[in-house]
Amino acid sequence: MSKVYTTAVVIIPPEKIWETIQKIRRTYDRQFHRWMPHITLLYPFKPQSDFQELDSLFSFACRQIGSFQISFHKFKFFNHGKQRYTLWLNPEPVDPIKVLQNTLMEIVPDCNDVNLYKNGFTPHLSVGQIAGKNNLISVMDKLQTNWNSLEFKVSSTYFIARENQKSSEFEIKKEFYLK
């Protein structure tokens, strides 16, 4: 089974809190239209043609993990070098997300790309791309000053997919409920 960049396994916040996140993403995230607000667990992932085969394995694994609360209190960033940054919301606590991700990765160990970064898997919800350190600091300060924490219960994970076209958007294809 190969991996593709048109599918992923993610946590999606409930739609009732999307607007707070989307307001920021509309301004700063060039991928605003492609992706819904999400925390990536596995990406790239298996092609949609493999979803049915993986369905029972993911259902079983998710039913072994209890749902959990997470909060977004602060913004952080990844430094990509050359004054290029990704701005993101930091989910807390991260340990239940890491346990969930690790459990799912055991089913598809070759889908470990998000674990290959220097610091390993870092749960996050991207809200934008920023150029320039001074610009980053200014945007982060403004957003953090006006930020009211968000909290939600993680009770599902999702297979999402999009068509292999430049303007296509990810859509939920399957939901897996946690215990």
N, C-alpha and C positions, 0 to 999 in steps of 0.2 A: 504494500500500500504506500503510495506516494503522499507528499504534502503539497498543499496549494495555498496561495495567498488570497483566495476567495472564500475561505471558511475560517471559523474560529470558535473557541469555547470561551464563554464570557459570563460574568455576573452583570446583570443590568439592574440599576436602581428602579424603584417603582416610578411610574410615569408622573405621579403627583409631585415628585420633587425635581422632575426634569427641567422645568423652566428656569429654576435658579442656576442650574449648570449650563443650560443651553444659552442663556443670556450671555455668559462669559464666552462660550464656544463660538457663538455667532461672530463675536468680535475678533477672537484670537486663533481659532482652530481652522486651518485650511481643509481639514477632513470632516468638518461639521456635517456636511450632507451625506458623506459616505457611511459614517458610523453613528449609531445611537450612543448616548452616554453609557460607558461600560468599564469594567475592570477585566483586562485580558487574563485568561488562565492558560490557554494554549493557542498559539498562532506562530506560523502557519499551521493548518490542521489538515485533516483528511478530506478528500473530495466528497461532495454530496452523495455520490454513488456508493460511498461506504457507510453513510449514516445509518441505514437500516441494520447493517451488520453490527455496528457499534451500539445501537440503541439499548439492548438488554444489559450490556456490560456497564454502560454509563448509568442506566437506571438503578442497577443493583448498587454500584459504588456510591451514588448520591444518597441512596436510602440508608447507607451505613453512617452518614455524617449528619449530625444535628444542625439545624438552622442556628444562626448567630446574628447578633447585632453588630453593625459597624457605624462609625461616625466619621465625618469629614470635618476636621477642625482647622486644618491649615494647608497652605499651598507649599509645594516643594518644586524642584526642577531637576532635570537631567541636563548636564553640560555635554554637548556634542562636539565641542571644539570650534574654533574659528568664530567665536561669539554667537553660536547658535544654541538655543535652549528649547527644551520641551517643558512647559509648565503643567503641573498636575496637582490634583487633590490627593492628600495622603489619607488612606483609609486606616482607621484604628479600631480594634487591634489588627495587626497583620497576621498573627499566628494562625487563626482559623482559616484565613484565605490561603496561606501557604500549605496548610494540611490538606485542604480541599484540592488545590492545584497539584500537589504531589500525589494524592490518591488517584486523580484522573490521569496524570501522566504515566502512572504505572500501567494503565490500559494501552497507551500509545507512547511508549518510551522514546520513539523517534521524533515526537512532537515537542521536543525539549528546547526549542529555540529561545524562548523567553528566560530560560535558566542559564544560557550561555554568556550573558553579559558579565562584565568584570565583578559586579557585586551579586550575581545570581538573580533569581526572580525577585522583583520589587513590585508588589501590588500597588497599583496606582490608577487613577482615572484622569486621563489626559484632558486638558482644557485649552491647550494652545501651543503654538510655536512662536518663540520670541527671538528676534535678532538684536544683539548688542547687550552687554552686561548692564549698562546704565538703564537701558530701556527695561530689561528684566526686573531690576531692583525697583524701578518706579511702578511697573505694572503689579508686581507682587505686593508692594506696600499698599497700593490703592485697593487691590482686591482683598487683602487680608484685613485692612482697616474696616471695610464695609461688609465683611463676611459674617453671616450667621450660620453656625454649625448645622450640618444636615446629619440625620441619623435614619437608618432603615435596617430592617431585618432581612438578611440574606437567607432565602428559603428555596432558591432555585438556581440552577445554572442553565445555560442555553447553548445550543448549536445555532450559529448564525451563518448566513451565506449570502453571497452576491453573485451576479453574473460577471463573467470575465470581460467586462467592458469598462472603459475609462470612467464613465459617469454613473456606473451602477452603485446602488446602495445596499448595505447589509440589511437582511431581514431575519427575524426569528424563524427557525425551521423546526426546532424541537425544544421543549422545556423538560428539565429533569428536576424533580422535587427532592429537597433534602428531608431528612427525618424530622 
